[in-house]
Amino acid sequence: MLQQPGVASLFGSHGRGIVVRAVRGLLDEARARAATGDASDSEALRSDPAPLVSRRLEAEHGHSLVRVINATGVVVHTNLGRAPLSPEAARRVAEVAGSYSNLEYDLAEGGRGQREAHAEDRLRRLLEAEGSVVVNNCAAAVLLAVNTFAEGREVLVSRGELVEIGGSFRIPDVLRKGGARLVEVGTTNKTRVSDYRDAIGPQTALVLKVHRSNFEVTGFTEEAARAELAELCRERSLPLVEDLGSGLLAPPHPMLAAEPTARACLAEGVGLVAMSGDKLLGGPQAGIVAGRSELCDAMRRNPLYRALRVDKMTLAALDVVLGDHDAGRAAEGVPVLRMLKASKEELRRRAEALADALAAAAPGFRFEPGPGRSAVGGGAAPTVELPTWLVAATHPSIGADKLAAALRAAKPPIVARVGEDRVLLDPRTLLPEDEPLVVSAFRRLAGESP
């Protein structure tokens, strides 16, 4: 088998040892099936083994992390990598990753520099903050703040803010790992400033406010005003830290106007705000802390900071995204914000054009444009449904679940929603280069369908 020209040609791209292992695996499986009376694999290996070997090599040694087309309409889709970077940010990452850089080198002085200098000036200007710290995600930012200011002591958190984020990570668990003791304040639906005041004691080291970014409490509710809570913390000389999560700098859509911004929280007296870089900021995965300089400096002096800090590629991408925000071009330059601000009329035109292109490319399928709803996703604005237009795809002999699975098997994979036995494609989350690939995938499926 190794002497077959098609198999031998795979040595150059995969290496002889890897090809040998693939061939041995195929032979072992063929022998096992032949022992049960199934000789189909044996016949295929005798006649033309190269395609079987090639498919096995691709399955076993191909990249497991691949590009995916997001047709779900969920803009900040955590399972699909949250915010896609702009082409300029991706180019900057590749440039910095493929060469040496001044990550911790001061070019003017010719000596050691600080890696966070590459983000701090822009963050201070954008958020009107005295200082900033960048770590690898928002949970790490909260962990570092808790460990810095409250290790071995107490942290006050409202019972209505003891949230669980994706992947079963819970605020109480983060506090425990930070070395602090949780003190629950108020009730699930009502927490007043007086509840915090009554809970403060000699062991209180920190007040933590957590934005309910992935759920909403309605009805008979009350929440301590941020400014009043900040005033209480100033009176008692306690740092007030807010886990804001979403990282919103300015609402890209009127329906997001109620989502708090980092700058507004700091203006109301919060000592430190922690937020994600890859949600509504539209950048790479990162945990951004901004606020009072003495608090930021203390976090940076914590030995834990070195374990949580970000690398050069994250800083390169963050620099581009913050630059877009700073220059006022984020609404067009940052993909997540561009998707969020897309109007229903624009999406209707795109859906109709996509439906026409798909119908021409994939006879036998039916494509119907119609109104629908998109979601912000990513632990932000949980009750906001953005009006959109969808393309519903159906086939008389292929069920919706089977069609969705076939799209996920395409190259690149296409992830779509399924509803009412139809595959739903939302153009809101399709990047400019995605639509021709969706059309090509359906063209191939049309050629394969009976």
C-alpha angles and dihedrals in degrees: 000000000000089000092057107111094231092051094042090053089065092065093081097055100035108022126252096261094055092048090050091053091050092050092048090050092051092048092050091051092046091051091049092052092044089056088061092049097262108124098165094106091047092055092048092050091050096048103040117349098169098083092049092048092046093051091049092050091050092049095047103035106024122107112283093199107064140163113272130195110231109214094156099097090233100127102195096036108181094195090052096050100274114242118026113218122241117254090253092053091047091051091050091051091051092047094051094041093051096054145027116283142189091255093142101004127102104218093193096051097032093229144088116319138184120266094214092060085084091067108019100079093052093044093050091050096045096045098032087234131149095226146354143205126202122205134163101277142347094265088056090050091055091044091052093047093049093046092047098049107022112029107147092005140081133287120196117220129169114247088231091060101051090114133177116218128198118307093031094284109154131195093234090055092050090051092049092051088048088060096248133125117236119230112191116218130200123340135299094267103024130043121162132189088251089062090059091045092053092048097052111106141156092285096049110117106160143017113215122197116193123200111228092230100160102040140025133223114211137173123037096020142140132181131192110256111249094230093050091049090049090051091051091051091051091051091052095038092240125143115242112211123186123200098210095171105185099067097219115174098174130355109260091193131036090236089064094055092107093057108103118242125220093237093052092051092052091047089056091058106268109154097213132010120200121199143160123259096208101053124063092342085067098220140106126308106285142132111234121197120188134173142076114022097227091054093048091048091051091052091050091052091055109105087224089067091072090058092050104039122115130249132243094267093056091049091048092054093042091052092057094046093047088047090056090051092045092051094047094244098106094106089065103023100048110070096212093053092044089053093048095051095047109123125233090243092053090049091048091056092047093047092051092048091048092049091052092049092048093048091053093047101041114041112189093042124092121221121191123181116212144147122286145145133271126199131223092219129176097090096303133116094353095187098044116107113187116213112242144154122250136198111224113206123199138165127198094230103027119073121222095250092050091047092049089051090050090053091051088054092054122104106272096023116243117212115200139164125257121215134158090357092303132110108236121208116194113199091200091083098037113108116223092260094047102073097068088049091053089051091049092050092054090046089057092046090051090053091051099043120093 
